[in-house]
Amino acid sequence: MKTHLLLLSLLALAPVVASARSHAKTPPAAPFLEIDPAARQLLNQAREKYASLRSLSFEVSSQAGGEKTGRSTVRFQAPNSLVLTQERNGKTQTITCFGNRIFVDRGATFSDLSIPNAAGLPTLQVPRQTVLDLVSGVGAEGTGVGNTIADWLQNEAILDDPRLAESGKKHGFRVRVSTLAPKAINGALLRGIKTQILPTNANSSASASERILWFDLQAPLLRRVEGSFSLKNEKPTVLVDTLFNQRLNPTFSPAAFDFAPGNRIPEQDTSPFHYDPRLVVGAHPYEFSAKSLSGQTIAPSDYRGKVLLLDFWATWCEPCVESLPELQGVYRKYHGQGLEVVGVSLDEDQGQLQGFVKAHKIPWPQVFDGKAWQSGVPNIYGVKAIPFFLIVGRDGEIAAVNPRDDLEGAAKRALTAK
């Protein structure tokens, strides 16, 4: 699926905080999104520019509160070749993706995360979305510089996404986007676009924050990102990512994406992904046999001939609970056509899980062993973040990996696949 990364970076600049209830009258609501036409035009130009690239290289220097926090170097070639070097907290790692191979180099050690086929051979191509997810992690956490570039590379325009407006309504904030006068920064004259997260009322769970994208004066090339946010009554935290040595459509030699282990020691279970990267469309899901809350034995192979949706979740996970109504709607609509859902719970308290399932009238079985992040099935699938969805087709092959933005569409496509 496509994860809307810029949306996530905008929300990251609006941390949720506790706030006291107020009985003051709420003034008439302002428009959720206020955007200067000149700002929209420049954002569209930047998106179109990066989306048209066949290859891209750049470096990012990150700061927080005036202190240097890291440095990243990126070499990307469409559709799925990448070399990403990150220096953080005195440690350096390089992730190399090319064709069907993924390596993580930590200097003295390395990991081979290449994606195998059913025979265990590395023949499946690294998904483009996996590569873009890696790019999204570039830079200081909170500026969204990597998110922004990854979104533009896949031609995503996020400010008009209805989910952003829905989140604003829920958490009590609106968005204002404006242009800034040209400004000399580090010897270069740049033009800026400021995005502000503004609380809409006294009950808002969002605090004021802003992000500024700085571009070349003549071309829609991103040069710098500044982000600042503060919890209520606290001094703002200022984050800065500076881009340099940016090259558009550079020509890379085949050797640019090579990796040779040499004398490095291989590591085990060191994946930088939030799920096993070998879980790709066309691969086979990992077989398991586990008990549900009711004592039923669950195994993926038992669902051959039907479409199986695995839902990794927990009752304490707010995004999981928020996605439940959509999942229930998909289940009700397509269960009669052959869709089955199996929940894989990362809860520890069996009574709490049973109470939640009963209160929310969840009809599908729940795999549970009470071990939270050490639970058996999540470990088999390498799940490190939830919610996580996996759809397996009637043929027993993976049909969709974590389609959170298009759950119904992914389920429907799996059901109608020939």
LOMIVO-871259 format. One record per residue (C-alpha): residue number from 1; x, z, y. Coordinates in pm, whole numbers. Layout:
N
REC   nuza        u        w        v
REC    NUM        X        Z        Y
...
REM end
This chain:
418
REC   nuza        u        w        v
REC      1        0        0        0
REC      2       95      -21      361
REC      3      145      318      519
REC      4       79      312      890
REC      5      410      461      992
REC      6      380      450     1369
REC      7       50      634     1340
REC      8      225      907     1147
REC      9      500      931     1407
REC     10      248      965     1688
REC     11       73     1245     1502
REC     12      408     1409     1433
REC     13      443     1451     1809
REC     14      120     1647     1819
REC     15      189     1957     1606
REC     16     -110     2161     1499
REC     17     -113     2510     1647
REC     18     -350     2804     1637
REC     19     -575     2834     1941
REC     20     -841     3076     2055
REC     21    -1204     2966     2066
REC     22    -1350     2908     2408
REC     23    -1714     2897     2511
REC     24    -1645     2696     2826
REC     25    -1855     2384     2877
REC     26    -1685     2066     2765
REC     27    -1650     1802     3041
REC     28    -1756     1441     2975
REC     29    -1519     1287     2722
REC     30    -1251     1050     2853
REC     31    -1179      730     2654
REC     32     -970      810     2346
REC     33     -714      539     2419
REC     34     -606      452     2773
REC     35     -345      177     2773
REC     36     -190      -13     3059
REC     37     -231     -391     2996
REC     38      139     -441     3075
REC     39      229     -179     2814
REC     40        9     -346     2552
REC     41      166     -683     2629
REC     42      521     -549     2588
REC     43      434     -368     2264
REC     44      279     -686     2125
REC     45      585     -888     2225
REC     46      816     -640     2055
REC     47      604     -636     1740
REC     48      598    -1016     1724
REC     49      972    -1037     1787
REC     50     1070     -800     1507
REC     51      807     -939     1268
REC     52      965    -1284     1302
REC     53     1312    -1166     1195
REC     54     1468    -1272      868
REC     55     1741    -1010      901
REC     56     1835     -722     1128
REC     57     2119     -476     1175
REC     58     2148     -180     1411
REC     59     2286      170     1451
REC     60     2110      483     1575
REC     61     2263      795     1729
REC     62     2028     1097     1723
REC     63     2017     1405     1946
REC     64     1797     1713     1966
REC     65     1816     1943     2267
REC     66     2129     1763     2385
REC     67     2311     1824     2055
REC     68     2409     1537     1827
REC     69     2219     1565     1500
REC     70     2297     1247     1311
REC     71     2380      882     1296
REC     72     2232      593     1095
REC     73     2344      238     1023
REC     74     2098      -24      896
REC     75     2147     -369      748
REC     76     1820     -534      644
REC     77     1750     -880      503
REC     78     1400     -993      409
REC     79     1234     -944      178
REC     80     1395     -642       16
REC     81     1771     -610       75
REC     82     1894     -301      259
REC     83     2202      -93      321
REC     84     2117      233      497
REC     85     2389      486      579
REC     86     2282      824      717
REC     87     2501     1105      847
REC     88     2321     1438      882
REC     89     2436     1799      873
REC     90     2791     1696      790
REC     91     2681     1494      488
REC     92     2675     1116      442
REC     93     2478      905      198
REC     94     2432      530      166
REC     95     2127      372        1
REC     96     2172       13     -118
REC     97     1877     -203     -226
REC     98     1912     -563     -340
REC     99     1707     -765     -583
REC    100     1619     -524     -861
REC    101     1881     -258     -789
REC    102     1873       68     -593
REC    103     2182      286     -558
REC    104     2237      610     -366
REC    105     2604      669     -284
REC    106     2710     1020     -180
REC    107     3083      960     -178
REC    108     3205     1135     -491
REC    109     2878     1082     -678
REC    110     2605      818     -701
REC    111     2256      761     -844
REC    112     2128      440    -1004
REC    113     1755      419     -930
REC    114     1714       56    -1035
REC    115     1364      -31    -1148
REC    116     1337     -110    -1521
REC    117     1076     -310    -1703
REC    118      898     -192    -2016
REC    119     1214     -256    -2218
REC    120     1418      -31    -1989
REC    121     1611     -317    -1829
REC    122     1641     -347    -1447
REC    123     1444     -667    -1398
REC    124     1161     -567    -1161
REC    125     1224     -638     -792
REC    126     1252     -350     -546
REC    127      919     -348     -356
REC    128      946     -451       10
REC    129      735     -147      100
REC    130      995       80      -61
REC    131     1263      -72      161
REC    132     1049      -31      474
REC    133      969      328      379
REC    134     1344      393      375
REC    135     1385      230      718
REC    136     1108      456      849
REC    137     1329      760      783
REC    138     1595      647     1030
REC    139     1657      861     1336
REC    140     1555     1206     1453
REC    141     1241     1342     1289
REC    142      979     1329     1564
REC    143     1085     1025     1772
REC    144      952      777     1517
REC    145     1222      518     1588
REC    146     1249      421     1221
REC    147      871      428     1183
REC    148      832      199     1483
REC    149     1081      -62     1364
REC    150      942      -55     1009
REC    151      589     -110     1143
REC    152      702     -400     1360
REC    153      892     -560     1072
REC    154      562     -574      883
REC    155      371     -683     1195
REC    156      162     -365     1222
REC    157      -18     -285     1549
REC    158     -116       80     1518
REC    159     -260      205     1848
REC    160     -596       43     1775
REC    161     -611      186     1422
REC    162     -948      366     1389
REC    163     -782      647     1190
REC    164     -590      749     1501
REC    165     -917      787     1692
REC    166    -1066      980     1400
REC    167     -771     1219     1400
REC    168     -803     1259     1777
REC    169    -1166     1356     1741
REC    170    -1086     1604     1467
REC    171     -787     1772     1631
REC    172     -900     1734     1992
REC    173     -658     1493     2157
REC    174     -654     1153     2322
REC    175     -377      898     2386
REC    176     -254      754     2714
REC    177       -3      466     2720
REC    178      159      360     3048
REC    179      453      160     3177
REC    180      747      319     3357
REC    181      961      178     3635
REC    182     1295       31     3523
REC    183     1564      295     3489
REC    184     1942      286     3445
REC    185     2036      466     3121
REC    186     2394      470     2992
REC    187     2483      181     3222
REC    188     2192      -44     3120
REC    189     1872     -112     3313
REC    190     1577      -48     3078
REC    191     1198      -61     3107
REC    192      988      206     2944
REC    193      653      267     2780
REC    194      528      624     2769
REC    195      279      739     2505
REC    196      119     1078     2573
REC    197      -82     1299     2340
REC    198     -326     1492     2561
REC    199     -545     1783     2440
REC    200     -907     1716     2525
REC    201    -1038     2072     2547
REC    202     -952     2440     2517
REC    203    -1029     2435     2145
REC    204     -783     2153     2075
REC    205     -543     2211     1787
REC    206     -297     1959     1938
REC    207      -39     2040     2204
REC    208       70     1804     2480
REC    209      356     1575     2382
REC    210      501     1239     2478
REC    211      721      961     2350
REC    212      900      696     2555
REC    213     1015      363     2417
REC    214     1288      204     2629
REC    215     1338     -175     2607
REC    216     1579     -432     2746
REC    217     1475     -544     3090
REC    218     1456     -911     2991
REC    219     1383     -907     2616
REC    220     1139     -698     2404
REC    221     1424     -526     2217
REC    222     1404     -152     2155
REC    223     1709       36     2286
REC    224     1614      404     2304
REC    225     1335      642     2202
REC    226     1274      980     2364
REC    227     1027     1231     2223
REC    228      927     1572     2350
REC    229      673     1822     2229
REC    230      612     2191     2267
REC    231      395     2454     2112
REC    232      182     2634     2366
REC    233      378     2853     2608
REC    234      709     2734     2466
REC    235      988     2526     2617
REC    236      965     2157     2517
REC    237     1193     2023     2247
REC    238     1353     1692     2350
REC    239     1463     1440     2088
REC    240     1657     1119     2164
REC    241     1746      822     1945
REC    242     1975      557     2093
REC    243     2002      214     1930
REC    244     2322       12     1961
REC    245     2505     -277     1795
REC    246     2165     -436     1737
REC    247     2186     -788     1590
REC    248     1887    -1015     1530
REC    249     1894    -1255     1235
REC    250     2259    -1191     1145
REC    251     2398    -1383      850
REC    252     2503    -1150      570
REC    253     2728    -1251      287
REC    254     2605    -1169      -66
REC    255     2875     -901      -78
REC    256     2707     -715      209
REC    257     2456     -566      -35
REC    258     2687     -514     -332
REC    259     2756     -172     -477
REC    260     3035      -84     -719
REC    261     3034      272     -858
REC    262     3410      279     -905
REC    263     3523      632     -989
REC    264     3206      797     -859
REC    265     3030     1038    -1092
REC    266     2668      945    -1179
REC    267     2401     1197    -1085
REC    268     2061     1262    -1240
REC    269     1723     1317    -1068
REC    270     1841     1270     -710
REC    271     1581     1022     -589
REC    272     1525     1007     -209
REC    273     1170      882     -275
REC    274      858     1100     -289
REC    275      771      945     -626
REC    276      965      772     -900
REC    277     1060      429     -752
REC    278     1014      272    -1095
REC    279      640      312    -1045
REC    280      568      -41     -927
REC    281      287     -290     -980
REC    282      325     -451    -1320
REC    283      521     -164    -1474
REC    284      375       71    -1734
REC    285      273      424    -1635
REC    286      457      707    -1804
REC    287      273      836    -2109
REC    288      190     1205    -2127
REC    289      -42     1438    -2315
REC    290     -178     1727    -2110
REC    291     -466     1970    -2110
REC    292     -745     1969    -1854
REC    293     -925     2272    -1717
REC    294    -1189     2231    -1987
REC    295     -929     2210    -2264
REC    296     -961     1832    -2303
REC    297     -643     1644    -2399
REC    298     -564     1375    -2141
REC    299     -337     1076    -2204
REC    300     -318      751    -2001
REC    301     -327      541    -2317
REC    302     -673      678    -2395
REC    303     -809      484    -2094
REC    304     -693      140    -2207
REC    305     -968     -111    -2126
REC    306    -1077       87    -1821
REC    307     -924      132    -1476
REC    308     -759      473    -1444
REC    309     -694      638    -1107
REC    310     -453      933    -1119
REC    311     -498     1169     -823
REC    312     -205     1407     -765
REC    313     -336     1680     -534
REC    314     -392     2051     -469
REC    315     -664     2261     -310
REC    316     -413     2393      -53
REC    317     -318     2039       58
REC    318     -521     1953      370
REC    319     -467     1573      349
REC    320     -574     1589      -17
REC    321     -896     1770       73
REC    322     -958     1528      362
REC    323     -928     1230      125
REC    324    -1169     1381     -131
REC    325    -1494     1241       18
REC    326    -1350      888       11
REC    327    -1234      933     -348
REC    328    -1574     1068     -450
REC    329    -1742      771     -285
REC    330    -1517      525     -469
REC    331    -1586      705     -797
REC    332    -1963      699     -751
REC    333    -1960      331     -657
REC    334    -1732      202     -933
REC    335    -1753      451    -1220
REC    336    -2029      244    -1378
REC    337    -1801      -60    -1366
REC    338    -1523      109    -1561
REC    339    -1336      327    -1310
REC    340    -1214      664    -1439
REC    341    -1042      930    -1229
REC    342     -812     1205    -1354
REC    343     -699     1475    -1115
REC    344     -348     1617    -1156
REC    345     -351     1953     -980
REC    346      -43     2122     -834
REC    347     -232     2446     -787
REC    348     -110     2778     -927
REC    349     -439     2971     -925
REC    350     -673     2845    -1199
REC    351     -970     3040    -1064
REC    352     -926     2892     -717
REC    353     -907     2541     -860
REC    354    -1213     2594    -1079
REC    355    -1409     2733     -785
REC    356    -1311     2440     -562
REC    357    -1404     2183     -828
REC    358    -1742     2349     -878
REC    359    -1815     2391     -506
REC    360    -1728     2028     -428
REC    361    -1898     1891     -741
REC    362    -1592     1700     -862
REC    363    -1699     1527    -1187
REC    364    -1365     1404    -1324
REC    365    -1122     1609    -1536
REC    366     -835     1806    -1383
REC    367     -494     1830    -1550
REC    368     -360     2178    -1473
REC    369      -76     2398    -1597
REC    370      -38     2638    -1301
REC    371      326     2552    -1231
REC    372      274     2394     -884
REC    373      569     2162     -805
REC    374      717     2234    -1147
REC    375      404     2106    -1322
REC    376      471     1877    -1614
REC    377      290     1557    -1518
REC    378      404     1551    -1150
REC    379      761     1596    -1271
REC    380      723     1309    -1518
REC    381      612     1085    -1230
REC    382      867     1220     -982
REC    383      594     1323     -737
REC    384      739     1513     -441
REC    385      459     1470     -185
REC    386       81     1475     -213
REC    387     -174     1327     -208
REC    388      -40     1057     -436
REC    389     -260      799     -610
REC    390     -170      570     -897
REC    391     -411      305    -1029
REC    392     -364      167    -1380
REC    393     -544     -154    -1474
REC    394     -745     -234    -1786
REC    395     -433     -394    -1936
REC    396     -242      -66    -1916
REC    397      -14     -182    -1634
REC    398       14      -26    -1288
REC    399     -220     -206    -1048
REC    400     -155      -10     -726
REC    401       89      257     -609
REC    402      -41      516     -362
REC    403     -302      294     -191
REC    404     -415      568       49
REC    405     -503      319      325
REC    406     -711       95       95
REC    407     -827      308     -195
REC    408    -1159      130     -249
REC    409    -1005     -215     -215
REC    410     -731     -132     -464
REC    411     -982        6     -714
REC    412    -1208     -299     -675
REC    413     -918     -542     -721
REC    414     -808     -359    -1037
REC    415    -1163     -372    -1177
REC    416    -1203     -744    -1110
REC    417     -852     -850    -1218
REC    418     -847    -1111    -1494
REM end
